[in-house]
Amino acid sequence: MYLLAIIRDSTDLLQTEKQCRLSKTAYSTTIYGTIVSMFAIAIERHTASDQFQTYEQTSNAFGYKLALSHVLIVACLSAGYAMYGYYDPLVALCTITPPRVEIYNYVFGTVVITMEIWTLALFVKLLKTN
């Protein structure tokens, strides 16, 4: 909206590569954050179910490790998504999926789908167990 308010001529529609990357960062962080959150919750619930007697006496270290790994995974996936694909200094059309990003989409799409399947399978197992 800010860019639309300050446009003076048609060349103002062109965005720099940095502006385009920043606009995609919120989008990618939201998606990856949601999926990785469910993955972290599944790991935490699995650990709690397997070690029910000792889980409540564990220190906060497990929670901190889980939270840190969650943040690192989301940061790496989001940074990779936001930074890959644009090689021109000016971008005429800033799309969510940049050109030349097919390899990234296949690799990280596979990683994210695998995390989702593992999470759902673990939740089904926990529901049957408990």
JOPEWO-V466177 format. One record per residue. N is the residue number from 1. RES is the residue in one letter. PHI is phi in radians with two decimals (* if undefined). D_CENTER is the distance of its C-alpha to the mean C-alpha in Angstrom with 2 decimals. Layout:
# JOPEWO-V466177
N_RES_PHI_D_CENTER ; N_RES_PHI_D_CENTER
This chain:
# JOPEWO-V466177
1_M_*_24.72 ; 2_Y_-1.07_25.88 ; 3_L_-1.10_26.26 ; 4_L_-1.15_28.29 ; 5_A_-1.29_30.56 ; 6_I_-1.87_31.51 ; 7_I_-1.17_32.07 ; 8_R_-1.91_35.60 ; 9_D_-2.54_35.80 ; 10_S_-1.15_33.89 ; 11_T_-1.25_32.60 ; 12_D_-1.22_30.57 ; 13_L_-1.25_28.24 ; 14_L_-1.23_27.06 ; 15_Q_-1.89_23.97 ; 16_T_-1.33_23.41 ; 17_E_-1.03_20.65 ; 18_K_-1.14_19.26 ; 19_Q_-1.09_19.38 ; 20_C_-1.16_17.58 ; 21_R_-1.10_14.68 ; 22_L_-1.11_14.53 ; 23_S_-1.21_14.62 ; 24_K_-1.48_11.54 ; 25_T_-1.12_9.45 ; 26_A_-1.10_9.57 ; 27_Y_-1.07_8.79 ; 28_S_-1.20_5.61 ; 29_T_-1.12_4.54 ; 30_T_-1.10_6.24 ; 31_I_-1.15_5.19 ; 32_Y_-1.15_1.98 ; 33_G_-1.08_4.39 ; 34_T_-1.13_7.05 ; 35_I_-1.20_6.93 ; 36_V_-1.22_6.72 ; 37_S_-1.08_9.22 ; 38_M_-1.11_11.45 ; 39_F_-1.08_11.42 ; 40_A_-1.16_12.54 ; 41_I_-1.11_15.02 ; 42_A_-1.10_16.39 ; 43_I_-1.10_17.07 ; 44_E_-1.11_18.73 ; 45_R_-1.17_20.82 ; 46_H_-1.11_21.83 ; 47_T_-1.11_22.99 ; 48_A_-1.12_24.83 ; 49_S_-1.27_26.56 ; 50_D_-1.25_27.61 ; 51_Q_-2.07_28.90 ; 52_F_-1.02_30.14 ; 53_Q_-1.21_33.24 ; 54_T_-1.79_31.70 ; 55_Y_-1.12_28.22 ; 56_E_-1.22_29.55 ; 57_Q_-1.59_31.40 ; 58_T_-1.18_28.54 ; 59_S_-1.34_27.68 ; 60_N_-1.28_24.61 ; 61_A_-1.03_23.50 ; 62_F_-1.12_21.56 ; 63_G_-1.10_19.62 ; 64_Y_-1.16_18.96 ; 65_K_-1.10_17.87 ; 66_L_-1.14_15.44 ; 67_A_-1.15_14.01 ; 68_L_-1.14_13.95 ; 69_S_-1.13_12.29 ; 70_H_-1.06_9.50 ; 71_V_-1.13_9.14 ; 72_L_-1.14_9.70 ; 73_I_-1.10_7.23 ; 74_V_-1.11_4.26 ; 75_A_-1.11_6.92 ; 76_C_-1.15_7.87 ; 77_L_-1.11_5.26 ; 78_S_-1.18_5.19 ; 79_A_-1.13_8.84 ; 80_G_-1.08_9.65 ; 81_Y_-1.19_8.74 ; 82_A_-1.29_10.55 ; 83_M_-1.68_13.36 ; 84_Y_-1.72_14.38 ; 85_G_2.05_17.00 ; 86_Y_-1.79_19.28 ; 87_Y_-2.10_22.49 ; 88_D_-1.65_24.82 ; 89_P_-1.19_25.54 ; 90_L_-2.09_25.80 ; 91_V_-2.06_23.71 ; 92_A_-1.34_25.72 ; 93_L_-2.36_23.03 ; 94_C_-1.54_19.44 ; 95_T_-1.70_17.57 ; 96_I_-1.12_13.95 ; 97_T_-1.80_14.40 ; 98_P_-1.28_16.62 ; 99_P_-1.15_19.61 ; 100_R_1.04_19.70 ; 101_V_-2.07_16.10 ; 102_E_-1.05_17.16 ; 103_I_-1.11_16.82 ; 104_Y_-1.07_13.19 ; 105_N_-1.06_12.51 ; 106_Y_-1.17_14.71 ; 107_V_-1.16_13.48 ; 108_F_-1.35_9.73 ; 109_G_-1.10_10.73 ; 110_T_-1.13_13.06 ; 111_V_-1.08_10.85 ; 112_V_-1.18_8.60 ; 113_I_-1.12_12.02 ; 114_T_-1.08_13.66 ; 115_M_-1.10_11.51 ; 116_E_-1.13_12.29 ; 117_I_-1.10_15.88 ; 118_W_-1.08_16.34 ; 119_T_-1.10_15.23 ; 120_L_-1.12_17.61 ; 121_A_-1.10_20.31 ; 122_L_-1.17_20.21 ; 123_F_-1.12_20.54 ; 124_V_-1.10_23.43 ; 125_K_-1.07_25.04 ; 126_L_-1.16_24.86 ; 127_L_-1.13_26.37 ; 128_K_-1.21_29.17 ; 129_T_-1.23_29.80 ; 130_N_-1.60_29.96
